[in-house]
């Protein structure tokens, strides 16, 4: 059927749009997805074959881009539970 898409296509499209609108890189979005599932920095580092310091750097950049200061707020924003993004300078 022309123009048909799968649920996976829809989810990927929404995730890509969210990533772009929030200003995250593809890697930052990948890290944020893992953060949102409750993984620790160490677990994320092992899964992505990166150092924990690299993950910590990604997390700090994510927080700065999202304008948040906590993991819980970043997760809430990422999951769309917050209706208004914090103002950016």
N, C-alpha and C positions, 0 to 999 in steps of 0.2 A: 504494500500500500504506500503510495508516494507521500512523503512528508511524515510518515509514521516514526515514532521514536519510542524507545523503551523507558521504563522507569529509571534505569541506570543513566540513560542519556539526560533525563530531566534533572536528576540529582546532580550530575556532573555540571550541567549548565547553571544551575542555581549556585553551586559551590564556586564555579569559576566567576560568576557575576559578583558574588559576595567578596571573593578574594580581590577582585579588581576594584570594587567600590570601596573596600577598606584599605587599599593600597599595599596589600601583602604580596610578596613574591610567591612563586609556586612552592618553593621550599618552606617558606614561612607558613603558608597555608597547610602544607603537609604536617609540619610540626604542630600547628594549632589544632588540626584534626586529632592528632594523637594526644595533645593536652586535654582536649575536650572529652576524650574517652577515659581520662583519669590516670594516664601514664605519667610516671615521674620522668625527670630529665634523664636519669640514668637509663631507664627503660627505653626512652625515645632514642638516646644515643646508640644503644646496642641494636635496636631495630633498624636504624638508618645507617649503621656502620660509620658513625661520626663520634668525635670525642664529646664528653659531657660539657666541656668548656664551649665547644661550638654550639651545642644546643642552648646553653645558657645565653650566649650571644644572640642567637635567634630569638629566644624568649624576650630578652631585653628590647630588641628592635620591634618585636610584635607589640609589646606593651606600649612603646613610644608611638607606634603608628596608630594603635587603637585608642590611645589617650587614656589608658587604664594603669592602675598600680598594683593590681592583684590578679592572681590566677583565676579566682572565682569570677571576678568581673569580666575578665577576658573570655572565659568560657560562656558566661551568660550572653555577652555581646555576640560571640561567634555562633551561638545556638539561636540567636534572634529573640531572646527573652527580654531584651531591653528595647523599649520603643524609640528611644532617641539616643543617638551616639553623642558622646561628650564633644563639646566644641573643640576644634583644633585651632591652634594659634596661627 
